[in-house]
Amino acid sequence: MAKKKSAAKNGNGDLEFADRLWSAANRLRGTVGAAEYKHIVLFLKYLSDAFENRHRFLTRAVTDPANTEYFVKEAPAEYIASVAEDKDEYLAANVFWIPPQARWSYLLANAHQPYLGRLIDEAMAAIEKENPKQLRGVLPKIYARTAIPAQTLGELLNLFSAVDLVNGDAVARDVLCRTYEYFIKMFAKAEGCRGGEFYTPQCVVRLLVEMLEPYRGRAYDPACGSGGMFVQSRRFVEAHNGNPNDISIYGQECNEAT
C-alpha cells in the first residue's frame, strides 16, 4: 500500500524506478542542461535494454525445446552466438540493432576512462549507421566536447545500470515515453516554471483525447512535442476495445530537442 501511495504522490504511475531515475539525473543538475544528457539517461539506455532483452530471448530460444521456431537440438555455441547476433532477428521484432561498441555493457566497462565522452559519441554514430532509415542524423554526438566531466558521465552510467527500462518485455512501447514525460515534468517543477512548450500535463492531454474521440482516421498534432497526444490516442482506442491500427498519426515540432 505504501509503495502505491508513493508512486501516486510522485505522479509516475507504476514506474517504480522513476524516483531512482530522477535522483540519478539530479547528480548532473547545475553542471549541464537536461537536453544534453537526456539522450544517455533515456534513449541510449532504452535502446540497449531492448536489444539485450531480445539477445537473451534468442539465446534461450535456440536451446528451448518448447520454442519450435528457434530450437536446434544440441546446438553448438557458435550457432547460438550467430543467432543472437543476427541483425535480421532484431529488425523482425522492431528492435534497433546495436553494434558491440555501442552497447551499454561496453560503455559501462569503460565508465572510468577519461575518453568516455568520445566513446559515447562513437556509440551514437554507430547506432545511426546501423539504423539509417530511422535514425540518420538524429542522435547527438556532443559528449567528447561537453562540459560534463568523464567521471560524472561514468557515475551516470553506473547509476542507470540498475534500471531496466524494458523490464523484460520487448513490447513495452510506452515505458520510455512515460519515463520521459515524468522527467520533463520534474525538470519544469524544479526550475520553478510550468514547463511551457516542453510539457502539457497528462490530465490535460487525456481530456483533449476524450473530447476528440479518435476511434479511427487521422490524428494530427501541430505541436507534438514528445508525442503524448499520440500515446493517449492509442490508449483511448485500446480502452474502447478498438484496433490501434485504425488510426494513423501525424505531427510536427519546431524544437528539435523536444
C-alpha positions as a Markdown table, in Angstrom:
| # | Residue | x | y | z |
|---|---|---|---|---|
| 1 | Met | 0.0 | 0.0 | 0.0 |
| 2 | Ala | 2.8 | 2.4 | 0.9 |
| 3 | Lys | 4.5 | 1.8 | -2.5 |
| 4 | Lys | 1.4 | 2.6 | -4.4 |
| 5 | Lys | 0.9 | 5.8 | -2.4 |
| 6 | Ser | 4.4 | 6.9 | -3.1 |
| 7 | Ala | 4.0 | 6.3 | -6.8 |
| 8 | Ala | 0.8 | 8.2 | -6.9 |
| 9 | Lys | 2.3 | 11.1 | -5.0 |
| 10 | Asn | 5.2 | 11.4 | -7.4 |
| 11 | Gly | 2.9 | 11.2 | -10.5 |
| 12 | Asn | 4.9 | 8.4 | -12.0 |
| 13 | Gly | 2.1 | 5.8 | -12.3 |
| 14 | Asp | 3.5 | 2.3 | -12.0 |
| 15 | Leu | 7.1 | 3.2 | -12.9 |
| 16 | Glu | 8.7 | 2.1 | -9.7 |
| 17 | Phe | 12.1 | 3.1 | -10.8 |
| 18 | Ala | 11.2 | 6.8 | -11.7 |
| 19 | Asp | 12.4 | 8.2 | -8.4 |
| 20 | Arg | 15.7 | 6.5 | -8.8 |
| 21 | Leu | 16.0 | 7.9 | -12.3 |
| 22 | Trp | 15.3 | 11.4 | -11.0 |
| 23 | Ser | 17.8 | 11.1 | -8.2 |
| 24 | Ala | 20.5 | 9.9 | -10.7 |
| 25 | Ala | 19.7 | 12.8 | -13.1 |
| 26 | Asn | 20.0 | 15.3 | -10.3 |
| 27 | Arg | 23.6 | 14.4 | -9.9 |
| 28 | Leu | 24.2 | 16.4 | -13.2 |
| 29 | Arg | 22.0 | 19.3 | -12.5 |
| 30 | Gly | 23.9 | 22.6 | -12.4 |
| 31 | Thr | 26.7 | 21.0 | -14.5 |
| 32 | Val | 24.9 | 20.8 | -17.8 |
| 33 | Gly | 21.4 | 21.2 | -19.2 |
| 34 | Ala | 19.0 | 18.3 | -19.3 |
| 35 | Ala | 18.8 | 18.4 | -23.1 |
| 36 | Glu | 22.5 | 17.4 | -23.2 |
| 37 | Tyr | 22.2 | 14.2 | -21.2 |
| 38 | Lys | 18.7 | 13.0 | -21.5 |
| 39 | His | 19.8 | 11.1 | -24.6 |
| 40 | Ile | 22.1 | 9.0 | -22.4 |
| 41 | Val | 19.6 | 8.8 | -19.5 |
| 42 | Leu | 16.7 | 7.6 | -21.6 |
| 43 | Phe | 17.3 | 6.9 | -25.3 |
| 44 | Leu | 20.7 | 5.2 | -25.2 |
| 45 | Lys | 19.8 | 3.1 | -22.2 |
| 46 | Tyr | 16.4 | 2.2 | -23.5 |
| 47 | Leu | 17.8 | 1.1 | -26.9 |
| 48 | Ser | 20.4 | -1.0 | -25.1 |
| 49 | Asp | 17.9 | -2.6 | -22.8 |
| 50 | Ala | 15.6 | -3.5 | -25.7 |
| 51 | Phe | 18.5 | -5.0 | -27.6 |
| 52 | Glu | 19.8 | -7.0 | -24.6 |
| 53 | Asn | 16.3 | -8.3 | -23.9 |
| 54 | Arg | 16.0 | -9.6 | -27.4 |
| 55 | His | 19.5 | -11.0 | -27.2 |
| 56 | Arg | 18.6 | -13.0 | -24.1 |
| 57 | Phe | 15.4 | -14.3 | -25.8 |
| 58 | Leu | 17.3 | -15.5 | -28.9 |
| 59 | Thr | 20.0 | -17.2 | -26.8 |
| 60 | Arg | 17.3 | -19.1 | -24.7 |
| 61 | Ala | 15.1 | -19.9 | -27.7 |
| 62 | Val | 17.8 | -21.8 | -29.6 |
| 63 | Thr | 18.2 | -24.2 | -26.6 |
| 64 | Asp | 14.5 | -24.4 | -25.6 |
| 65 | Pro | 12.7 | -27.4 | -27.0 |
| 66 | Ala | 9.3 | -25.7 | -26.4 |
| 67 | Asn | 10.3 | -23.0 | -28.9 |
| 68 | Thr | 9.6 | -24.8 | -32.2 |
| 69 | Glu | 10.7 | -21.7 | -34.2 |
| 70 | Tyr | 14.2 | -21.5 | -33.0 |
| 71 | Phe | 15.1 | -24.7 | -31.2 |
| 72 | Val | 18.1 | -26.7 | -32.5 |
| 73 | Lys | 18.9 | -29.9 | -30.7 |
| 74 | Glu | 22.4 | -29.9 | -29.2 |
| 75 | Ala | 23.2 | -26.6 | -30.9 |
| 76 | Pro | 26.9 | -25.7 | -30.8 |
| 77 | Ala | 27.9 | -22.5 | -29.0 |
| 78 | Glu | 28.9 | -20.9 | -32.3 |
| 79 | Tyr | 25.5 | -21.4 | -33.8 |
| 80 | Ile | 23.8 | -20.0 | -30.7 |
| 81 | Ala | 26.0 | -16.9 | -30.8 |
| 82 | Ser | 25.3 | -16.5 | -34.6 |
| 83 | Val | 21.5 | -16.4 | -34.0 |
| 84 | Ala | 21.8 | -14.0 | -31.1 |
| 85 | Glu | 24.0 | -11.7 | -33.3 |
| 86 | Asp | 21.8 | -11.9 | -36.4 |
| 87 | Lys | 20.7 | -8.4 | -37.2 |
| 88 | Asp | 17.6 | -9.5 | -39.1 |
| 89 | Glu | 16.3 | -11.2 | -35.9 |
| 90 | Tyr | 16.1 | -7.8 | -34.3 |
| 91 | Leu | 14.6 | -5.9 | -37.2 |
| 92 | Ala | 11.9 | -8.6 | -37.4 |
| 93 | Ala | 10.9 | -7.8 | -33.8 |
| 94 | Asn | 11.1 | -4.0 | -34.3 |
| 95 | Val | 14.1 | -3.7 | -32.1 |
| 96 | Phe | 17.0 | -1.5 | -33.1 |
| 97 | Trp | 20.3 | -3.3 | -33.9 |
| 98 | Ile | 23.0 | -2.1 | -31.6 |
| 99 | Pro | 26.6 | -2.9 | -32.6 |
| 100 | Pro | 29.0 | -4.2 | -29.9 |
| 101 | Gln | 30.8 | -0.9 | -29.5 |
| 102 | Ala | 27.5 | 0.9 | -28.8 |
| 103 | Arg | 26.1 | -1.4 | -26.2 |
| 104 | Trp | 25.6 | -0.3 | -22.6 |
| 105 | Ser | 27.8 | -3.2 | -21.3 |
| 106 | Tyr | 30.7 | -1.9 | -23.4 |
| 107 | Leu | 30.3 | 1.7 | -22.3 |
| 108 | Leu | 29.9 | 0.6 | -18.7 |
| 109 | Ala | 33.1 | -1.4 | -18.9 |
| 110 | Asn | 34.8 | 1.8 | -20.0 |
| 111 | Ala | 33.0 | 4.1 | -17.5 |
| 112 | His | 36.2 | 5.1 | -15.8 |
| 113 | Gln | 38.1 | 6.0 | -18.9 |
| 114 | Pro | 39.0 | 9.7 | -19.5 |
| 115 | Tyr | 37.8 | 9.4 | -23.1 |
| 116 | Leu | 34.3 | 8.1 | -22.2 |
| 117 | Gly | 32.6 | 11.1 | -23.8 |
| 118 | Arg | 34.2 | 10.1 | -27.2 |
| 119 | Leu | 33.1 | 6.5 | -26.8 |
| 120 | Ile | 29.5 | 7.7 | -26.2 |
| 121 | Asp | 29.7 | 9.9 | -29.4 |
| 122 | Glu | 31.0 | 6.9 | -31.3 |
| 123 | Ala | 28.2 | 4.7 | -29.9 |
| 124 | Met | 25.6 | 7.3 | -31.1 |
| 125 | Ala | 27.2 | 7.4 | -34.6 |
| 126 | Ala | 27.4 | 3.6 | -34.8 |
| 127 | Ile | 23.7 | 3.2 | -33.9 |
| 128 | Glu | 22.8 | 5.7 | -36.6 |
| 129 | Lys | 24.9 | 3.9 | -39.2 |
| 130 | Glu | 23.3 | 0.6 | -38.4 |
| 131 | Asn | 19.8 | 2.0 | -38.4 |
| 132 | Pro | 19.9 | 4.8 | -41.1 |
| 133 | Lys | 16.3 | 4.7 | -42.1 |
| 134 | Gln | 15.0 | 5.7 | -38.7 |
| 135 | Leu | 17.9 | 7.4 | -37.0 |
| 136 | Arg | 20.2 | 9.1 | -39.7 |
| 137 | Gly | 21.4 | 12.4 | -38.3 |
| 138 | Val | 19.1 | 12.2 | -35.3 |
| 139 | Leu | 21.4 | 11.3 | -32.4 |
| 140 | Pro | 23.6 | 13.9 | -30.6 |
| 141 | Lys | 27.3 | 13.4 | -30.8 |
| 142 | Ile | 28.3 | 16.1 | -28.3 |
| 143 | Tyr | 29.9 | 14.3 | -25.3 |
| 144 | Ala | 33.5 | 14.4 | -26.4 |
| 145 | Arg | 33.4 | 18.2 | -26.1 |
| 146 | Thr | 30.7 | 18.6 | -23.5 |
| 147 | Ala | 31.2 | 20.3 | -20.1 |
| 148 | Ile | 30.3 | 17.1 | -18.3 |
| 149 | Pro | 33.4 | 15.6 | -16.8 |
| 150 | Ala | 34.2 | 12.0 | -17.8 |
| 151 | Gln | 33.9 | 11.0 | -14.1 |
| 152 | Thr | 30.4 | 12.3 | -13.9 |
| 153 | Leu | 29.4 | 10.5 | -17.1 |
| 154 | Gly | 30.8 | 7.3 | -15.6 |
| 155 | Glu | 28.8 | 7.8 | -12.5 |
| 156 | Leu | 25.7 | 8.3 | -14.6 |
| 157 | Leu | 26.3 | 5.0 | -16.4 |
| 158 | Asn | 26.8 | 3.1 | -13.2 |
| 159 | Leu | 23.7 | 4.6 | -11.6 |
| 160 | Phe | 21.4 | 3.7 | -14.5 |
| 161 | Ser | 22.8 | 0.2 | -14.9 |
| 162 | Ala | 20.5 | -0.9 | -12.1 |
| 163 | Val | 17.4 | 0.3 | -14.0 |
| 164 | Asp | 15.8 | -1.8 | -16.7 |
| 165 | Leu | 13.7 | 0.4 | -19.0 |
| 166 | Val | 12.3 | -2.6 | -20.9 |
| 167 | Asn | 11.6 | -4.7 | -17.8 |
| 168 | Gly | 11.8 | -8.0 | -19.6 |
| 169 | Asp | 9.1 | -7.0 | -22.2 |
| 170 | Ala | 10.3 | -6.1 | -25.7 |
| 171 | Val | 6.9 | -4.8 | -26.5 |
| 172 | Ala | 6.8 | -2.3 | -23.6 |
| 173 | Arg | 6.4 | 0.6 | -26.1 |
| 174 | Asp | 5.2 | 3.3 | -23.7 |
| 175 | Val | 7.7 | 2.8 | -20.8 |
| 176 | Leu | 10.2 | 5.2 | -22.4 |
| 177 | Cys | 7.5 | 7.8 | -23.2 |
| 178 | Arg | 6.1 | 7.7 | -19.6 |
| 179 | Thr | 9.6 | 7.9 | -18.2 |
| 180 | Tyr | 10.5 | 10.9 | -20.4 |
| 181 | Glu | 7.1 | 12.5 | -19.5 |
| 182 | Tyr | 7.9 | 12.1 | -15.8 |
| 183 | Phe | 11.4 | 13.7 | -16.3 |
| 184 | Ile | 10.2 | 16.8 | -18.2 |
| 185 | Lys | 7.5 | 17.4 | -15.6 |
| 186 | Met | 10.1 | 17.1 | -12.8 |
| 187 | Phe | 12.5 | 19.4 | -14.5 |
| 188 | Ala | 9.8 | 22.0 | -15.0 |
| 189 | Lys | 8.8 | 21.8 | -11.4 |
| 190 | Ala | 12.4 | 22.0 | -10.1 |
| 191 | Glu | 13.1 | 25.1 | -12.3 |
| 192 | Gly | 10.1 | 26.9 | -10.8 |
| 193 | Cys | 8.0 | 27.1 | -14.0 |
| 194 | Arg | 5.2 | 25.2 | -15.7 |
| 195 | Gly | 7.4 | 23.8 | -18.5 |
| 196 | Gly | 5.8 | 26.0 | -21.3 |
| 197 | Glu | 6.3 | 24.3 | -24.6 |
| 198 | Phe | 8.1 | 21.3 | -23.1 |
| 199 | Tyr | 5.3 | 19.8 | -21.0 |
| 200 | Thr | 1.5 | 19.6 | -21.2 |
| 201 | Pro | 0.1 | 17.8 | -18.1 |
| 202 | Gln | -1.1 | 14.3 | -18.8 |
| 203 | Cys | -4.5 | 15.0 | -17.4 |
| 204 | Val | -5.0 | 17.8 | -20.0 |
| 205 | Val | -3.9 | 15.7 | -22.9 |
| 206 | Arg | -6.1 | 12.9 | -21.7 |
| 207 | Leu | -9.1 | 15.3 | -21.6 |
| 208 | Leu | -8.4 | 16.5 | -25.1 |
| 209 | Val | -8.2 | 13.0 | -26.4 |
| 210 | Glu | -11.5 | 12.1 | -24.7 |
| 211 | Met | -13.1 | 15.1 | -26.4 |
| 212 | Leu | -11.7 | 14.2 | -29.8 |
| 213 | Glu | -12.7 | 10.5 | -29.6 |
| 214 | Pro | -10.0 | 9.2 | -32.1 |
| 215 | Tyr | -11.6 | 5.8 | -32.7 |
| 216 | Arg | -10.3 | 5.8 | -36.3 |
| 217 | Gly | -8.8 | 8.0 | -39.0 |
| 218 | Arg | -6.0 | 10.5 | -38.7 |
| 219 | Ala | -4.7 | 12.2 | -35.5 |
| 220 | Tyr | -2.7 | 15.3 | -36.2 |
| 221 | Asp | -0.8 | 17.3 | -33.6 |
| 222 | Pro | 0.8 | 20.5 | -34.9 |
| 223 | Ala | 3.0 | 20.9 | -31.8 |
| 224 | Cys | 3.5 | 17.3 | -30.9 |
| 225 | Gly | 6.5 | 17.7 | -28.5 |
| 226 | Ser | 7.4 | 14.2 | -27.3 |
| 227 | Gly | 4.2 | 12.6 | -28.6 |
| 228 | Gly | 2.0 | 12.4 | -25.6 |
| 229 | Met | -1.2 | 13.0 | -27.6 |
| 230 | Phe | -0.4 | 10.1 | -29.8 |
| 231 | Val | 0.2 | 7.8 | -26.8 |
| 232 | Gln | -3.0 | 8.8 | -25.2 |
| 233 | Ser | -4.9 | 8.3 | -28.5 |
| 234 | Arg | -3.7 | 4.7 | -28.7 |
| 235 | Arg | -4.7 | 4.2 | -25.1 |
| 236 | Phe | -8.1 | 5.6 | -25.9 |
| 237 | Val | -8.6 | 3.2 | -28.7 |
| 238 | Glu | -7.5 | 0.2 | -26.7 |
| 239 | Ala | -9.7 | 1.3 | -23.7 |
| 240 | His | -12.7 | 1.2 | -26.1 |
| 241 | Asn | -11.8 | -2.3 | -27.5 |
| 242 | Gly | -10.8 | -0.8 | -30.8 |
| 243 | Asn | -7.9 | -1.5 | -33.1 |
| 244 | Pro | -4.9 | 0.9 | -32.8 |
| 245 | Asn | -4.1 | 0.2 | -36.5 |
| 246 | Asp | -7.4 | 2.0 | -37.4 |
| 247 | Ile | -5.7 | 5.4 | -36.6 |
| 248 | Ser | -2.7 | 7.0 | -38.2 |
| 249 | Ile | -0.7 | 9.7 | -36.5 |
| 250 | Tyr | 0.9 | 12.9 | -37.9 |
| 251 | Gly | 2.9 | 15.5 | -36.0 |
| 252 | Gln | 5.4 | 18.3 | -36.2 |
| 253 | Glu | 7.6 | 20.1 | -33.7 |
| 254 | Cys | 9.7 | 23.2 | -34.1 |
| 255 | Asn | 12.0 | 22.3 | -31.2 |
| 256 | Glu | 14.3 | 19.5 | -32.4 |
| 257 | Ala | 15.5 | 18.7 | -28.8 |
| 258 | Thr | 11.9 | 18.2 | -27.7 |
